[in-house]
Amino acid sequence: MRAALFGAIARVPGVELGGSERNLFGESGTVVSRDEPGRGQRTDLILDPDSGNVLGTRSVALADNDLGLPAGAVIFESGARTGIVNALGERPAT
């Protein structure tokens, strides 16, 4: 399943493998990126290389953005954590 997910992502035009990055919680993962030229942004997915889970996402300004931000500025960032719980409403251990 994980290999199929990474294989499908790799076939999307413009997708690049970006090495290792940390999400908002400091968890390290593999970055998959795609430039959005019409928007002047790059979208990054941070994936757990072992499970394939999404650890976070971010949007980064490109040089040609219309927001007036310097290239490399983070526009948006999110982090995700998953876990198994015994009942609805419980929070996973951190």
Secondary structure, 3 states (H helix, E strand, C coil): CHHHHHHHHHCCCCEEEEEEEECCCCCEEEEEEEEECCCCEEEEEEECCCCCCEEEEEEEECCCCCCCCCCCCEEEEEECCCCCCCCCCCCCCC
